[in-house]
């Protein structure tokens, strides 16, 4: 079989993904099939029919260890949480680096680290807090390459930790912890405090010193702030930890606890835990009558569970760390999941999120859970149960009781289970993109995407590229305009979030691990509704969820806008080393600034058509300051602007300068300085003010002055921007620029 025959001649994106990510050293497609399935003909047929694919690490790495390469077959790990000592913290960083070097993603929980200000027995006297080490682990992630990409990291913190508020706000700084996902472990007790608008006590006891840190927060107010951070920045996500601990095959094991989750949160795992992933493409389980083929689905589940167990055995000695090899040996987790659900709904003409869709998912989800447990029990009969298996405790778990048929109960009672964890729903981003289907349980993101091309007449033309399942339906039914599509074509942009969460909650009843879930929201989604969304997710039994709003500050991978990043880059690209000339028709604006050394005059010139910054001139007044420094700074700003640097990037650099002692003193004593804490910062604020004024003039937008008390004096000024500091969480905090004394 040829690759083009498998993926389709017109699926160039899928072909490129296969060649770049999964093909090893120019191997043929048939050789690849044999390698990833280890010659298993039943598995090979499932892959050929696009009914199943292993996770990416298996597709890329299986069999390569025979040639001496250090690789892992697991997508994800959770390392032991760092203990509250400098040795353990950096040992965790070492484990992180080693795991990344083999190609695995990692989850780390920081809840054992002491909060900011706790007493320690060294020269520092008190700890910098759990959150300070998020930067360390993010940096390690960015350093270790993985075959053309960087590792994936999840950092979590318990809602009971006193540093929770600081942890929540980390991602509101777009420059911090850029190489990690972050989620909060929410307990039912905390969520009830949120709903009932109660106080919540956070306590941390440091064993080494017996120092106890106690903090009380307003749970409802905190949760609202977290929801705003999600609306505007897309993080942190929520992990509903009591649901995670209570709804699985091991819930009745008294000494078993999850240490954290993998980077996409679909895999709660113990310390050192690892999981092998594989996903079934539901869209290809329709029979000739366009009905879901339950018998074929059951047969495929049995083949896939066996196949994942074979990979587990083969990969056992390949894990990077001893703790990982021991954990996998003892617990034998696998993660069989699904993709293509939204495509299946469209093919069956069922509206995603409707009562009919929920009933259907409930039915096939239960089939999947029961059949997977049955297959694992039969493997236990043949090869033995997982070493830590206790049949009575499995039989007593609420998850097992809910999903097991009488036949499965008898088999587990006789033989136990080969695996302690069986089902998960991973994001399947690359896999589903390669096949041209929807990922995981997500709805279709959009019916079409807009592409741009430059015509022979040298102007841009835009055209629609329809999602494969949409195009197939339109071609079959002779539809030429997506506006004529029937109502069951639901997308992430127009789906009610409650229906989306009901779908997830329905699947979660049958998934013993978890579900990687991002609720994609349209740009106009109301900020206050994010609160309702998270409460709904908790009430419907989801184990975790995060949101991503189109247009938020942390831009998404997917977008429906008419230009993607590469197109925008191409459109605005200026040849390296090229500096634009400035014509005489520029528009000039001027601001007088008061600095620590006296007055400073800032003149900026803008393009009259686009309003973009072109040149800046800085001149000191009659008192103080270095005029040559100002001339040099203005020249460099002008050079950057004329070389294609965006004004926001220039201003960001100016605002990143430190505090000037004379500036801060004058702010305290005379209260007349311009906004900022040094001359470059004041220039940055002035440039932004003039830039906004220029944009208003171009768009004929009237100026609306801010509502503020002009006579108000700053009593406790921020050393960075000069605005009033607030005292919260035991620290001085600037609500304007985000500076804190504790940084």
C-alpha positions as CSV (number, residue, x, y, z in Angstrom):
1,X,0.0,0.0,0.0
2,X,1.3,3.5,-0.8
3,X,1.1,6.4,1.6
4,X,-0.9,8.6,-0.9
5,X,-3.4,5.8,-1.2
6,X,-3.8,5.6,2.6
7,X,-4.1,9.3,3.3
8,X,-5.4,10.5,-0.1
9,X,-3.6,12.2,-3.0
10,X,-5.0,15.6,-2.0
11,X,-4.1,15.4,1.7
12,X,-0.7,17.0,1.3
13,X,-0.7,18.2,5.0
14,X,-1.2,14.6,6.2
15,X,1.5,13.4,3.9
16,X,3.9,16.0,5.2
17,X,3.1,15.1,8.8
18,X,3.8,11.5,8.2
19,X,7.1,12.2,6.4
20,X,8.4,14.7,9.0
21,X,7.2,13.1,12.3
22,X,6.7,9.3,11.8
23,X,8.7,8.0,8.8
24,X,12.2,6.8,9.9
25,X,15.1,7.2,7.5
26,X,13.1,7.1,4.3
27,X,11.3,3.8,5.1
28,X,8.3,2.8,2.9
29,X,4.7,3.0,4.2
30,X,4.5,-0.8,4.3
31,X,7.7,-1.1,6.3
32,X,6.4,1.5,8.7
33,X,3.2,-0.4,9.2
34,X,5.1,-3.6,10.0
35,X,7.4,-1.7,12.4
36,X,4.8,0.1,14.4
37,X,2.5,-3.0,14.7
38,X,5.4,-5.4,15.2
39,X,4.0,-7.6,12.4
40,X,0.5,-8.0,14.1
41,X,-1.7,-8.4,11.0
42,X,-4.9,-7.5,12.8
43,X,-3.4,-4.3,14.0
44,X,-2.0,-3.6,10.5
45,X,-5.5,-3.9,9.0
46,X,-7.0,-1.6,11.6
47,X,-4.3,1.1,10.8
48,X,-4.8,0.5,7.0
49,X,-8.5,1.1,7.4
50,X,-7.8,4.2,9.5
51,X,-9.7,2.8,12.4
52,X,-6.9,3.0,14.9
53,X,-3.5,4.7,15.4
54,X,-1.0,4.4,18.2
55,X,0.1,7.6,20.0
56,X,2.8,9.6,18.4
57,X,5.8,8.2,20.4
58,X,4.9,4.7,19.3
59,X,4.4,5.7,15.6
60,X,7.8,7.4,15.6
61,X,9.9,5.2,17.9
62,X,8.7,1.6,18.0
63,X,11.5,-0.7,17.0
64,X,14.2,2.0,16.8
65,X,15.7,0.9,20.1
66,X,17.1,-2.1,18.2
67,X,19.4,0.2,16.4
68,X,20.7,1.7,19.7
69,X,18.6,4.9,19.8
70,X,17.5,6.1,23.3
71,X,13.8,6.5,22.8
72,X,10.6,5.9,24.8
73,X,7.3,4.6,23.5
74,X,5.3,6.5,26.1
75,X,3.8,9.9,25.3
76,X,3.5,11.0,28.9
77,X,5.0,10.7,32.4
78,X,4.4,12.1,35.9
79,X,7.6,12.3,38.0
80,X,7.6,12.2,41.8
81,X,6.6,15.6,43.2
82,X,9.6,17.5,44.4
83,X,10.0,17.5,48.2
84,X,10.6,20.7,50.1
85,X,14.4,20.8,49.8
86,X,16.8,22.3,47.3
87,X,18.3,18.9,46.5
88,X,14.9,17.4,45.6
89,X,13.9,20.5,43.6
90,X,16.9,20.2,41.3
91,X,16.8,16.4,41.2
92,X,13.3,16.8,39.7
93,X,14.8,19.2,37.1
94,X,17.3,16.5,36.3
95,X,14.5,13.9,35.9
96,X,12.7,16.3,33.7
97,X,15.6,16.8,31.4
98,X,16.3,13.1,31.1
99,X,12.7,12.2,30.3
100,X,12.5,15.0,27.7
101,X,15.7,13.7,26.1
102,X,13.9,10.4,25.4
103,X,10.9,12.1,23.9
104,X,8.3,12.0,26.8
105,X,6.1,14.7,28.2
106,X,6.1,15.3,32.0
107,X,3.7,16.4,34.7
108,X,5.0,17.8,38.0
109,X,2.9,18.8,41.1
110,X,4.4,21.6,43.2
111,X,2.1,21.2,46.2
112,X,4.8,19.9,48.5
113,X,7.0,23.0,48.2
114,X,6.8,25.6,51.0
115,X,4.9,28.8,50.3
116,X,6.6,32.2,49.8
117,X,7.9,33.5,53.1
118,X,8.1,30.2,55.0
119,X,11.1,29.9,57.3
120,X,14.1,27.9,56.1
121,X,17.4,27.1,57.7
122,X,19.9,28.7,55.3
123,X,21.2,32.2,54.5
124,X,18.0,33.2,52.7
125,X,16.0,32.9,56.0
126,X,12.7,32.4,54.1
127,X,11.7,30.5,50.9
128,X,10.9,32.2,47.6
129,X,7.9,29.9,47.4
130,X,6.6,27.1,45.2
131,X,5.7,29.3,42.3
132,X,9.3,30.6,41.9
133,X,10.4,27.2,40.7
134,X,7.9,27.2,37.8
135,X,10.4,29.3,35.9
136,X,13.2,26.7,36.5
137,X,11.1,23.8,35.2
138,X,9.9,25.8,32.2
139,X,13.5,26.7,31.4
140,X,14.6,23.1,31.5
141,X,11.7,22.2,29.1
142,X,12.9,24.8,26.6
143,X,16.4,23.6,26.7
144,X,15.9,20.0,25.7
145,X,15.1,19.3,22.0
146,X,12.8,16.4,20.8
147,X,13.2,15.8,17.1
148,X,12.3,19.3,16.0
149,X,10.1,20.2,18.9
150,X,10.3,21.0,22.6
151,X,9.1,18.8,25.5
152,X,5.6,19.2,27.0
153,X,5.3,20.1,30.7
154,X,2.3,20.3,33.1
155,X,2.7,22.2,36.4
156,X,0.0,21.8,39.0
157,X,-0.7,23.2,42.5
158,X,-3.4,22.3,45.0
159,X,-6.1,24.8,45.9
160,X,-5.1,24.2,49.6
161,X,-1.6,25.7,49.0
162,X,-1.1,29.3,50.3
163,X,0.7,30.3,47.1
164,X,-2.5,29.6,45.0
165,X,-3.2,33.2,44.1
166,X,0.4,33.7,42.9
167,X,0.3,30.5,40.9
168,X,-3.0,31.5,39.2
169,X,-1.6,34.8,37.9
170,X,1.7,33.5,36.5
171,X,0.4,33.1,32.9
172,X,-0.9,36.7,32.9
173,X,2.7,37.6,32.3
174,X,3.2,36.5,28.7
175,X,7.0,36.3,29.2
176,X,6.8,33.8,32.1
177,X,6.6,30.0,32.1
178,X,6.2,29.9,28.3
179,X,7.1,26.2,28.1
180,X,4.5,24.7,30.4
181,X,0.8,24.2,30.9
182,X,-0.5,25.1,34.3
183,X,-3.6,23.7,36.2
184,X,-5.1,24.0,39.6
185,X,-6.1,20.9,41.6
186,X,-9.6,21.9,42.9
187,X,-11.3,19.8,45.7
188,X,-15.0,19.5,46.2
189,X,-14.6,21.4,49.5
190,X,-13.1,24.3,47.6
191,X,-15.7,24.2,44.9
192,X,-18.5,24.2,47.4
193,X,-16.9,27.3,49.1
194,X,-16.9,29.0,45.7
195,X,-20.5,28.3,45.0
196,X,-21.6,29.2,48.5
197,X,-19.3,32.3,48.5
198,X,-17.4,31.2,51.6
199,X,-13.9,31.7,53.0
200,X,-11.4,28.9,52.4
201,X,-8.5,28.1,54.6
202,X,-5.2,27.2,53.1
203,X,-2.6,25.5,55.3
204,X,1.0,24.3,54.8
205,X,3.2,22.7,57.4
206,X,6.9,22.5,56.7
207,X,8.2,19.3,58.3
208,X,11.8,20.4,58.6
209,X,10.9,23.4,60.8
210,X,7.3,22.7,61.9
211,X,6.6,26.2,60.6
212,X,2.9,26.4,59.7
213,X,1.6,28.9,57.1
214,X,-2.1,29.6,57.3
215,X,-4.0,31.8,54.8
216,X,-7.7,32.4,54.3
217,X,-9.0,33.5,50.9
218,X,-12.4,34.4,49.6
219,X,-13.0,31.3,47.4
220,X,-15.6,33.0,45.2
221,X,-13.6,36.1,44.5
222,X,-10.5,34.1,43.7
223,X,-12.4,31.8,41.3
224,X,-13.8,34.9,39.5
225,X,-10.2,36.2,39.1
226,X,-9.1,32.8,37.8
227,X,-12.0,32.8,35.3
228,X,-10.9,36.2,34.0
229,X,-7.4,34.9,33.6
230,X,-8.8,32.1,31.5
231,X,-10.9,34.4,29.4
232,X,-8.0,36.7,28.7
233,X,-5.0,34.3,28.7
234,X,-6.3,30.8,28.4
235,X,-4.8,29.5,31.7
236,X,-4.7,28.0,34.3
237,X,-7.0,25.0,33.7
238,X,-9.0,23.3,36.4
239,X,-8.5,19.7,37.6
240,X,-11.4,18.5,39.7
241,X,-9.2,16.3,42.0
242,X,-11.8,14.5,44.1
243,X,-13.5,13.3,40.9
244,X,-10.1,12.2,39.6
245,X,-9.4,10.2,42.8
246,X,-12.9,8.7,43.1
247,X,-13.8,7.6,39.5
248,X,-11.3,4.9,38.4
249,X,-10.5,1.3,38.8
250,X,-8.2,2.0,41.8
251,X,-10.5,4.2,43.9
252,X,-10.8,1.6,46.6
253,X,-7.0,0.9,46.9
254,X,-6.3,2.6,50.2
255,X,-2.7,3.4,49.6
256,X,-2.9,4.4,45.9
257,X,-2.9,8.1,45.0
258,X,-2.3,10.1,41.9
259,X,0.8,12.3,41.9
260,X,-0.3,14.5,39.0
261,X,-1.3,14.5,35.4
262,X,0.5,14.5,32.1
263,X,0.8,17.7,30.1
264,X,-2.6,17.6,28.4
265,X,-4.3,16.3,31.6
266,X,-5.9,13.2,30.1
267,X,-3.7,10.9,32.2
268,X,-3.7,11.1,36.0
269,X,-0.7,9.0,37.1
270,X,1.1,7.9,40.3
271,X,4.7,9.0,41.1
272,X,6.8,7.7,38.2
273,X,3.8,6.7,36.2
274,X,3.7,6.5,32.5
275,X,1.1,5.7,29.9
276,X,1.0,4.4,26.3
277,X,-1.6,6.0,24.1
278,X,-3.7,4.9,21.1
279,X,-6.9,6.2,19.6
280,X,-9.8,4.7,17.6
281,X,-11.3,6.7,14.7
282,X,-15.0,6.5,15.4
283,X,-15.8,8.0,12.0
284,X,-14.7,4.8,10.3
285,X,-17.0,2.4,12.2
286,X,-20.1,2.9,10.1
287,X,-21.6,-0.1,8.2
288,X,-23.1,-0.1,4.7
289,X,-26.4,1.2,6.1
290,X,-24.7,4.2,7.7
291,X,-25.2,2.7,11.2
292,X,-22.6,2.4,13.9
293,X,-21.1,-1.1,13.7
294,X,-21.0,-2.2,17.3
295,X,-19.6,-5.7,16.7
296,X,-16.7,-4.3,14.7
297,X,-16.1,-1.7,17.4
298,X,-16.0,-4.5,20.1
299,X,-13.6,-6.5,18.0
300,X,-11.3,-3.6,17.4
301,X,-11.2,-2.7,21.1
302,X,-10.0,-6.2,21.9
303,X,-7.2,-6.0,19.3
304,X,-6.2,-2.5,20.5
305,X,-6.0,-3.5,24.2
306,X,-3.8,-6.4,23.3
307,X,-1.7,-4.3,21.0
308,X,-1.1,-1.6,23.6
309,X,-0.1,-4.3,26.1
310,X,2.4,-5.7,23.7
311,X,3.9,-2.2,23.3
312,X,4.0,-1.9,27.1
313,X,6.0,-5.1,27.5
314,X,8.3,-4.1,24.7
315,X,8.9,-0.6,26.1
316,X,9.3,-1.6,29.7
317,X,13.1,-1.4,29.7
318,X,13.2,1.8,27.6
319,X,11.8,4.2,30.1
320,X,14.4,6.9,31.0
321,X,14.3,6.5,34.8
322,X,14.3,3.6,37.3
323,X,11.2,5.0,39.1
324,X,9.3,4.9,35.8
325,X,10.3,1.3,35.0
326,X,9.2,0.2,38.4
327,X,5.8,2.1,38.3
328,X,4.9,0.8,34.8
329,X,5.9,-2.8,35.9
330,X,3.6,-2.6,39.0
331,X,0.6,-0.8,37.5
332,X,0.6,-1.4,33.7
333,X,-1.4,1.7,32.6
334,X,-2.5,1.9,29.0
335,X,-4.7,4.7,27.4
336,X,-7.0,3.7,24.6
337,X,-9.1,6.6,23.4
338,X,-11.1,7.9,20.5
339,X,-11.0,10.6,17.8
340,X,-13.3,11.5,14.9
341,X,-16.4,11.8,17.1
342,X,-17.6,15.0,15.5
343,X,-17.1,13.5,12.0
344,X,-19.1,10.4,13.0
345,X,-22.0,12.7,14.2
346,X,-22.0,14.5,10.9
347,X,-22.0,11.2,8.9
348,X,-24.9,9.9,11.0
349,X,-26.6,13.3,10.7
350,X,-26.8,13.7,14.5
351,X,-26.4,17.1,16.0
352,X,-23.4,17.3,18.2
353,X,-24.5,18.0,21.8
354,X,-28.1,17.2,21.2
355,X,-30.0,14.7,23.4
356,X,-29.7,12.1,20.6
357,X,-25.9,12.6,20.5
358,X,-25.6,12.3,24.3
359,X,-27.7,9.1,24.3
360,X,-25.5,7.7,21.5
361,X,-22.3,8.5,23.3
362,X,-23.5,7.1,26.5
363,X,-24.2,3.8,24.8
364,X,-21.0,3.4,22.8
365,X,-19.0,4.7,25.8
366,X,-20.3,1.9,28.0
367,X,-19.5,-0.6,25.3
368,X,-16.0,0.7,25.1
369,X,-15.4,0.5,28.9
370,X,-16.9,-2.9,29.3
371,X,-15.1,-4.4,26.3
372,X,-11.8,-3.0,27.4
373,X,-12.1,-4.4,30.9
374,X,-13.1,-7.7,29.5
375,X,-10.1,-7.8,27.1
376,X,-7.8,-6.9,30.0
377,X,-9.3,-9.7,32.2
378,X,-8.7,-12.2,29.4
379,X,-5.1,-11.0,29.1
380,X,-4.8,-11.5,32.9
381,X,-6.0,-15.1,32.4
382,X,-3.2,-15.6,29.9
383,X,-0.3,-13.6,31.3
384,X,-1.3,-12.7,34.9
385,X,-2.8,-9.6,36.5
386,X,-0.8,-6.4,37.1
387,X,1.4,-7.0,40.1
388,X,-0.4,-4.7,42.5
389,X,-3.9,-6.0,41.5
390,X,-6.4,-6.6,44.2
391,X,-9.6,-8.1,42.6
392,X,-11.9,-7.3,45.5
393,X,-10.9,-3.7,45.6
394,X,-11.4,-3.4,41.8
395,X,-14.8,-5.1,42.0
396,X,-15.8,-2.6,44.7
397,X,-14.9,0.6,42.7
398,X,-17.9,2.7,41.7
399,X,-16.5,3.1,38.2
400,X,-16.2,-0.7,37.7
401,X,-19.7,-1.3,39.1
402,X,-21.2,1.3,36.7
403,X,-19.5,0.0,33.5
404,X,-19.0,-3.8,33.9
405,X,-21.4,-6.3,32.4
406,X,-22.1,-9.5,34.4
407,X,-19.8,-11.4,32.1
408,X,-17.0,-8.9,32.8
409,X,-17.6,-9.1,36.5
410,X,-17.2,-12.9,36.4
411,X,-13.9,-12.7,34.4
412,X,-12.4,-10.1,36.7
413,X,-13.5,-12.0,39.8
414,X,-11.6,-15.0,38.4
415,X,-8.5,-13.5,36.8
416,X,-8.2,-9.8,37.9
417,X,-7.1,-7.3,35.3
418,X,-3.9,-7.0,33.2
419,X,-4.0,-3.2,33.5
420,X,-4.8,-0.8,36.3
421,X,-5.9,1.9,33.8
422,X,-7.4,1.3,30.4
423,X,-9.1,4.3,28.8
424,X,-8.3,7.9,28.2
425,X,-9.2,10.5,25.6
426,X,-6.1,12.4,24.4
427,X,-6.2,15.5,22.2
428,X,-4.9,13.6,19.1
429,X,-4.0,16.9,17.5
430,X,-1.3,15.6,15.1
431,X,-3.0,12.2,14.5
432,X,-6.4,13.6,13.6
433,X,-4.8,16.4,11.5
434,X,-2.9,13.8,9.5
435,X,-6.1,11.8,8.9
436,X,-8.2,14.9,8.3
437,X,-10.7,14.3,11.1
438,X,-11.8,15.9,14.3
439,X,-9.7,15.4,17.4
440,X,-10.7,13.6,20.6
441,X,-14.3,14.4,21.5
442,X,-14.1,17.9,20.3
443,X,-16.7,19.4,17.9
444,X,-15.5,20.4,14.4
445,X,-13.6,23.6,15.0
446,X,-14.9,25.3,11.8
447,X,-16.6,24.2,8.6
448,X,-14.0,26.0,6.6
449,X,-10.8,28.0,6.7
450,X,-9.9,30.9,4.6
451,X,-6.7,30.8,2.5
452,X,-5.1,33.6,0.6
453,X,-3.3,33.5,-2.7
454,X,-1.8,36.1,-4.9
455,X,-3.3,36.2,-8.4
456,X,-1.7,36.8,-11.7
457,X,-2.9,40.4,-11.5
458,X,-0.8,40.8,-8.3
459,X,-3.5,41.2,-5.8
460,X,-4.7,39.0,-2.9
461,X,-7.6,36.6,-3.4
462,X,-9.3,34.7,-0.6
463,X,-11.0,31.3,-0.9
464,X,-12.6,28.8,1.4
465,X,-11.0,25.5,2.2
466,X,-13.6,23.2,3.7
467,X,-13.0,20.7,6.5
468,X,-12.8,17.2,4.8
469,X,-16.0,15.8,6.3
470,X,-17.8,19.0,5.3
471,X,-16.5,18.9,1.8
472,X,-17.5,15.3,1.4
473,X,-21.0,16.1,2.4
474,X,-21.3,19.1,0.2
475,X,-19.9,17.2,-2.8
476,X,-22.3,14.2,-2.2
477,X,-25.3,16.5,-1.9
478,X,-24.4,19.1,-4.5
479,X,-24.1,21.9,-2.0
480,X,-21.9,24.8,-3.1
481,X,-22.3,27.3,-0.2
482,X,-21.8,26.4,3.4
483,X,-24.8,28.6,4.3
484,X,-26.9,25.8,2.8
485,X,-25.6,23.1,5.1
486,X,-28.2,21.5,7.4
487,X,-28.5,22.3,11.1
488,X,-26.5,19.3,12.4
489,X,-23.3,21.0,11.2
490,X,-22.3,22.3,14.6
491,X,-18.9,23.9,15.2
492,X,-16.9,25.0,18.2
493,X,-17.8,28.6,17.3
494,X,-21.6,28.2,17.6
495,X,-22.0,25.3,20.0
496,X,-23.5,26.1,23.4
497,X,-20.9,25.4,26.1
498,X,-23.4,23.5,28.2
499,X,-23.9,21.0,25.4
500,X,-20.2,20.7,24.9
501,X,-19.7,19.9,28.6
502,X,-22.6,17.5,28.7
503,X,-20.9,15.5,25.9
504,X,-17.7,15.5,27.9
505,X,-19.4,14.5,31.2
506,X,-21.2,11.7,29.4
507,X,-17.9,10.3,28.1
508,X,-16.2,10.7,31.4
509,X,-18.7,8.3,33.0
510,X,-17.0,5.6,30.9
511,X,-13.4,6.7,30.9
512,X,-11.4,5.5,33.9
513,X,-8.5,8.0,33.3
514,X,-9.5,11.5,32.0
515,X,-10.2,13.5,29.0
516,X,-8.0,16.2,27.5
517,X,-10.5,19.0,27.0
518,X,-10.3,22.6,25.7
519,X,-13.6,24.4,25.3
520,X,-13.0,26.8,22.3
521,X,-15.0,30.0,22.7
522,X,-15.8,32.7,20.2
523,X,-14.1,36.1,20.7
524,X,-17.3,37.7,21.9
525,X,-17.9,35.1,24.6
526,X,-18.8,37.1,27.8
527,X,-16.2,37.1,30.5
528,X,-18.6,36.4,33.3
529,X,-19.9,33.2,31.5
530,X,-16.5,31.5,32.0
531,X,-17.4,31.2,35.7
532,X,-20.7,29.4,34.8
533,X,-18.8,27.2,32.4
534,X,-16.4,25.9,35.0
535,X,-19.1,25.4,37.6
536,X,-21.1,23.4,35.0
537,X,-18.0,21.3,34.2
538,X,-17.6,20.4,37.9
539,X,-21.3,19.6,38.3
540,X,-21.5,17.4,35.2
541,X,-18.7,15.2,36.5
542,X,-15.8,16.3,34.3
543,X,-12.3,15.6,35.7
544,X,-10.8,18.7,34.2
545,X,-11.3,21.4,31.6
546,X,-9.7,24.5,30.2
547,X,-11.0,27.2,27.9
548,X,-9.6,29.1,25.0
549,X,-11.2,32.2,23.6
550,X,-10.6,33.2,20.1
551,X,-8.7,36.5,20.2
552,X,-7.4,36.2,23.8
553,X,-3.9,37.4,24.5
554,X,-2.4,33.8,24.3
555,X,-3.3,33.1,20.7
556,X,-4.6,29.6,19.9
557,X,-3.1,27.1,17.5
558,X,-6.4,27.1,15.6
559,X,-7.9,30.3,14.2
560,X,-10.7,31.2,11.8
561,X,-9.2,34.5,10.9
562,X,-8.4,35.3,7.3
563,X,-4.6,35.3,7.7
564,X,-2.5,32.8,9.6
565,X,0.8,33.5,11.2
566,X,2.9,32.5,8.2
567,X,0.8,34.6,5.9
568,X,1.0,37.6,8.2
569,X,4.8,37.1,8.5
570,X,5.1,37.0,4.7
571,X,2.9,40.1,4.3
572,X,4.9,42.3,6.7
573,X,8.4,40.8,6.1
574,X,11.1,43.3,5.6
575,X,14.4,42.1,4.2
576,X,17.0,41.8,7.0
577,X,19.2,44.9,7.2
578,X,16.8,47.0,5.3
579,X,15.8,50.4,6.8
580,X,12.9,52.3,5.4
581,X,13.3,55.9,4.3
582,X,11.0,58.4,6.0
583,X,9.1,60.8,3.6
584,X,8.3,64.4,4.4
585,X,4.5,63.7,4.8
586,X,4.8,62.2,8.3
587,X,2.5,63.3,11.1
588,X,4.3,64.6,14.2
589,X,3.2,64.6,17.8
590,X,4.9,65.8,21.0
591,X,4.8,65.1,24.7
592,X,6.6,66.9,27.6
593,X,7.7,64.5,30.2
594,X,8.9,65.2,33.8
595,X,11.6,62.8,34.9
596,X,13.8,62.4,37.9
597,X,16.3,64.9,36.3
598,X,13.8,67.4,35.1
599,X,11.9,67.9,31.8
600,X,12.3,65.8,28.7
601,X,10.7,66.5,25.3
602,X,9.6,63.5,23.2
603,X,8.6,64.1,19.6
604,X,7.3,61.1,17.5
605,X,6.6,60.9,13.8
606,X,4.0,58.5,12.3
607,X,3.0,57.2,8.9
608,X,-0.1,59.3,7.8
609,X,-1.8,56.2,6.3
610,X,-1.1,53.3,8.6
611,X,-0.3,55.3,11.8
612,X,2.8,53.3,12.4
613,X,5.7,54.8,14.3
614,X,8.7,55.9,12.1
615,X,11.0,58.3,14.0
616,X,11.5,59.6,17.6
617,X,13.5,62.6,18.8
618,X,14.3,63.1,22.5
619,X,15.6,66.4,23.9
620,X,16.3,67.1,27.6
621,X,15.0,70.3,29.2
622,X,17.2,73.0,30.8
623,X,17.9,70.8,33.9
624,X,19.8,67.6,34.4
625,X,20.1,64.4,32.4
626,X,22.5,63.3,29.7
627,X,21.6,64.7,26.3
628,X,23.9,62.3,24.4
629,X,22.1,59.4,26.1
630,X,18.8,60.7,24.9
631,X,20.0,61.3,21.4
632,X,21.3,57.7,21.3
633,X,18.1,56.3,22.6
634,X,16.0,58.2,20.1
635,X,18.2,57.0,17.3
636,X,17.9,53.4,18.3
637,X,14.1,53.7,18.7
638,X,13.9,55.2,15.2
639,X,16.1,52.6,13.7
640,X,14.0,49.8,15.2
641,X,10.8,51.4,13.9
642,X,12.1,51.9,10.4
643,X,13.5,48.3,10.3
644,X,10.0,46.8,10.8
645,X,9.8,46.4,14.6
646,X,6.2,46.6,15.9
647,X,5.6,49.5,18.2
648,X,4.4,47.2,21.0
649,X,7.8,45.3,20.9
650,X,9.7,48.6,21.1
651,X,7.6,49.8,24.0
652,X,7.9,46.5,25.8
653,X,11.7,46.8,25.7
654,X,11.5,50.4,27.1
655,X,9.1,49.4,29.9
656,X,11.4,46.5,30.8
657,X,14.1,48.9,32.1
658,X,14.6,49.0,35.9
659,X,13.9,51.8,38.3
660,X,16.0,55.0,38.4
661,X,16.7,56.2,42.0
662,X,16.3,59.9,41.2
663,X,13.0,59.2,39.4
664,X,11.6,57.3,42.3
665,X,12.7,59.9,44.8
666,X,11.0,62.7,42.8
667,X,7.9,60.6,42.5
668,X,7.8,60.3,46.3
669,X,8.6,63.9,47.1
670,X,7.2,66.1,44.3
671,X,4.5,63.8,42.8
672,X,4.9,65.3,39.4
673,X,6.8,62.7,37.4
674,X,5.4,61.2,34.2
675,X,4.1,57.7,34.3
676,X,7.0,55.2,34.7
677,X,10.0,54.7,36.9
678,X,12.9,55.8,34.6
679,X,13.3,57.9,31.5
680,X,13.1,55.0,28.9
681,X,9.9,53.7,30.6
682,X,8.3,57.2,30.6
683,X,9.2,57.5,26.9
684,X,7.5,54.1,26.3
685,X,4.3,55.3,27.9
686,X,4.4,58.5,26.0
687,X,4.9,56.7,22.6
688,X,1.9,54.5,23.3
689,X,-0.2,57.5,24.2
690,X,0.7,59.3,20.9
691,X,0.3,56.1,18.9
692,X,-3.2,55.6,20.2
693,X,-4.0,59.2,19.5
694,X,-2.7,58.7,15.9
695,X,-4.9,55.6,15.5
696,X,-8.0,57.5,16.7
697,X,-7.4,60.2,14.1
698,X,-7.0,57.6,11.3
699,X,-10.2,55.8,12.3
700,X,-12.1,59.0,13.3
701,X,-12.7,57.6,16.8
702,X,-13.5,60.2,19.4
703,X,-11.3,60.4,22.5
704,X,-12.9,59.3,25.8
705,X,-10.9,60.6,28.8
706,X,-10.4,58.1,31.6
707,X,-12.6,58.5,34.6
708,X,-10.1,59.3,37.4
709,X,-9.4,61.8,40.2
710,X,-6.8,64.2,38.8
711,X,-6.1,65.5,42.3
712,X,-5.4,62.2,43.8
713,X,-1.8,61.9,45.1
714,X,0.1,58.6,44.9
715,X,0.9,57.7,48.5
716,X,2.6,54.3,47.9
717,X,3.9,54.5,44.2
718,X,5.0,51.5,42.2
719,X,8.7,51.8,41.4
720,X,8.1,50.5,37.9
721,X,5.1,52.6,36.7
722,X,4.4,55.1,39.5
723,X,0.8,54.0,40.1
724,X,-0.6,53.3,43.6
725,X,0.4,49.9,45.1
726,X,-2.1,47.7,46.8
727,X,-1.4,45.4,49.7
728,X,-2.7,41.9,49.0
729,X,-1.6,38.4,49.8
730,X,1.0,39.6,52.2
731,X,2.8,41.7,49.5
732,X,2.7,45.1,47.8
733,X,1.2,44.6,44.3
734,X,0.7,47.1,41.4
735,X,-2.6,46.5,39.6
736,X,-1.4,48.6,36.7
737,X,1.8,46.9,35.6
738,X,1.8,43.7,37.7
739,X,5.0,44.5,39.7
740,X,5.2,43.0,43.2
741,X,7.6,43.5,46.0
742,X,7.9,39.8,46.3
743,X,9.3,39.3,42.8
